[in-house]
Amino acid sequence: AAQQAKEQLGRFASPRQAGRFAPRDDCAKASGAAAFRLRLAEAVARRDAPAVAALADPAIRLSFGDDNGRERFLQKLQAPDGEAMRELGALLPLGCAIDEGGGLTMPWFFAQDMGDIDGYDAMLVQGTGVALRAGPEPGAPVSRKLSWDVVTLVAGLYPDQPVQRVRTADGVVGYLPTASLRSLLDYRLLATRTGGEWRITAFVAGD
């Protein structure tokens, strides 16, 4: 689990990949942050829900309503659908940023200035050299290749479809594999250091 955790954390960030929003690990310079992230990644690799929940603040925010708290977090981690644990595993390789208050933000890109990009329709292209095709067919001509960039959905998201119709920042419309896209408002994890220990203070999606 320890080796798997290290590989998971550094999968995209070390060495850093090409692209404006390629994951970075800016949190290594924060005291105790590297050890905290490794403990979290190890617990996720083992699918050890109690160990993950033990790293959370008692008042961890899980929603924008009242469905919050460490006990509820443990329930979500142990849910049969496995969503919470799966989403944690998906965001850990996406880097870590230090926010203005000195806390940790994962994924790294969530703490970056996106300018006037509309987060509801924007998607992060995960990976380097991802082919933007002129049509939805697997063999359609490649318009360009994108690396860790942000695109906008043209007509909404269709998760069950293999590709999504998107528009690049300079207006080129094409199709990208659904598996390569991640919503800018997808799950993110925030952590704060209190009493010398890092604690997960939020694990939320949406806005």
C-alpha positions, 0 to 999 in steps of 0.5 A: 500500500505504501508503494502504491500510495507514493506512485499514486501521488506522483503519477502526474506531478513528478515529473511534471507533465506538459500543459497549463494545468498539469498537476503540481505538488506545491504542498511538499513545502508545508510542514507535515503536509507530505506525510499527511498526504501519504497517510491518506493515499495509503489508507485509500489504497487499502480501502481503509475507510476508518483510517481515512475518516480518522484524518478528517476534522469532526466537522468536515464539510461534505455538502452545501447543506447539513449532511456533514461531519466525520461520522457521515464521512465514514458512512459515505466511505463505507457505502456499497457504491464505493463512490467516495473512496473511488473519488478520493483515489481519482483526485489524489494524483491531481496534485496539491496547492496551498491556498491563501490561508495556508491550507491544502487544496486537492486537486491542484488546479482547483486553487488556480485562477481560471479567469472568466471560465464558467465552471459549470460547463468547463472540463479539464483535459486530463493527460498529455497529447489527448486527440481532439477529433473533428467528429465523434468517430474513433477514426475521425481526423485529429484537429489538434492534441491537448495537454492538461488544458481546459475546454467547454462543453458545447451541449452539456455532458453525456456521461454514458457517451464515449466522447463529448463535444467541446470547444477550446479556448480559441474556438475550435469545436471537436470531440474528446474522450469522456474518460479524459475529462474532469469537471472543474467542479468535481470532488475536491479535498481541503485540509487545514493544520490545527494543533500541529496536525493536518485534518481534512476539512472538506470533501465536496463536489459542485458549487 
